[in-house]
Amino acid sequence: MIKQFAYFKPGTLAEAFAALQTEGSIPLAGGTDLLVELRGGVKSADLVVDLKGLPKLAELSATADNTITIGAGVDLNFLVDHSRIREFCPLLSEAACSIATYQLRNRATLGGNICNASPAADMAPPLYVLDAVVVAAGPDGERRIPIVEFFTGVKRTSLKRSEIVVRVEIPPVPEAKMAFFKKQRIKGHDLAAINMAGLADSGSGTLRISIGACAITPIMLKGTDQLYRENKDVEKLAEKVAALAVNSIKPIDDLRATAEYRLDMAAVFAKRLVRKICA
């Protein structure tokens, strides 16, 4: 049973900011996480502010240099099917396609997925390796937050009171190879036991790898660039990156997997990822 609450659908961002200053208010993006939490008593609200219909939050654009801007309200199926995303950021499409069912992806949004701040958020590792920037807005204007600073803990972000995410900006992506892997208990709709994204640019000697569901926030592996430049043999590189991954995470036991299993899968996924994007 969901506790009764007032509902407001603003027509402008200014109206949304004003409503979110009300005590007990909470923003709704797609609602696929929020409604479950309200029903389960994890969260409560006196006022739900529905951001889904705000036009500026539903825009996706790309500049001539391939800087991509994705509105926080863009639904996940749009990312799965968008030709520009599939061409320049295919791991975003892959990650979005791994989430829930087709019907739920018509409601679920990019902004909602990251603002829910689950350590297992499937869109987070791809955004980490793409060096994305989250643009938040509130009564005091906009501010830019690097994605690696956006997640601060389990279900916690660096958003301030009355702030909402309005868009995510992805800088020009080099001619890099990239991939996304996800391990879950069942096929279909399930949260990740572990997820991992990687990007390798042989021209600049850049290797970025991010892991989710293995710490209180998604993490970015440190030192991968140096390993990439020092190890031309892909198998040796795979072994070293796997060891780095295992030593960098702090998984727990939960209903989806044990800590031991996550450690084993981190090594397996790291090797697979390196073989795929560094060959």
C-alpha angles and dihedrals in degrees: 000000000000117000112243116263139173118254127214129179108195121209096207138030090246090058090048093051091049093049093048091058087067114106111256095018123140131184122240120206111166094337096220091123101025097056091050090051093047091050092048094047093243088122133019131197139188092193128025113201110203111213096174097101099049105119097211091057092056098057127110120187141165130203127219091266089052098253101157123210118194120190115231090238096056107122122235096243088059089057091047092055104031110116095213092051092046091051102044105020105026093159089065089057091046093050094046091050090054093061122097121302132320091258094051092046088061087066103029115092137201091239093050093050094056096036090055083065098205112167085229095053104145096210093054103075092050091049090048094055091043089057091235125186122216114217112208124189134194142147090301095052134255132326132184121231123188107234091239088062096043098077111065102166144324106329089349131115137174092253115128126224111290092012122124133185109253101177147347119229123206116195120225109298116225122230089280137150115239140176144176127214129188133183119200136164097246139018114262125016111021138118119251121270083196133347130189137187129191140185127189126188110185092189095063097025091242123154119174124181127177128187129201134196093029103090138018088280134017109276137213116220113239124218097026094123091059092047090050093052095044098046116059092168106087095210093052089047091049092053093049094046090049091053090048091051093051092049093047102054133075106199126181136208113260139147092283100051145337123256089246092054092049091051090052093047092047089060093045094048093045091055093046091047094051092047091051101045103027101046 
